[in-house]
Amino acid sequence: MKARDVMVSPVITVTPTTLVKDAAKLFLKHSFSAVPVVDDKGAIIGIVSETDLMHRAEIGTDRQRSWWLRLLMDDRTLAADYIKSHATRVAEVMTINVITASPETPLREVAALMEKNSIKRVPIVENGQLVGILSRANLVQALASAGSKLEIPQSDASIRDGLLKHLRAQDWAHTSLLNVTVNDGVIDLWGVTDSETERKALRVAAEAMPGARAVNDHLIVHRRPSWL
């Protein structure tokens, strides 16, 4: 399997000018732990994660270093701490050095990137544009769907591409929260839906796909809080 076979697309993103508090709301709304940061041309320029938002002055979690440690630290480090805890825009708190992969990267290489760099997700980039994102959970989903067979036949890829293309054209389908894997004609649906009705509609769409032999529904219904 390659990254294109299991990546989630399209990707929910933020911009450098997004407010930190709005990024936090986005994490809560979609049960995310990180989102890519893109410029006005769709190129990835960073990623902001829960770790980047841990030490914040608003909630009293900003770093409180002892007086003797502050004496040993240079002004640049102290200033960087202040920015992380007080900045209002994503641009000031995001991680700039982002590990990425291409859609053609084999899953074994993506897994190695995650392990080597201690990261949970890898943005997928093609021709300078962010086209998907692949997380550890997506790798587990691929393993669960594939069983002992890890190479996806082209016919399976066609089924997956056809289903995702069809769903992206539906106003009711939240494809950024959905992942699809196909193995030997068996479609597995993963992710989060807003309602049981959407969950049923996704299953109906999968069952109607030419070449689909069966559909396994692993979807979770997670209704969004009314105040979001």
Secondary structure, DSSP 8 states (H G I E B T S, - for coil): -BHHHH-B-S---B-TTSBHHHHHHHHHHHT-SEEEEE-TTS-EEEEEEGGGGSS-GGGT-S----HHHHHHS-HHHHHHHHHHHH--BHHHHSB-S---B-TTSBHHHHHHHHHHHT-SEEEEEETTEEEEEEEHHHHHHHHHHHTT--S--HHHHHHHHHHHHHHHT-TT--GGGEEEEEETTEEEEEEEESSHHHHHHHHHHHHTSTT--EEEE--EE----TT-
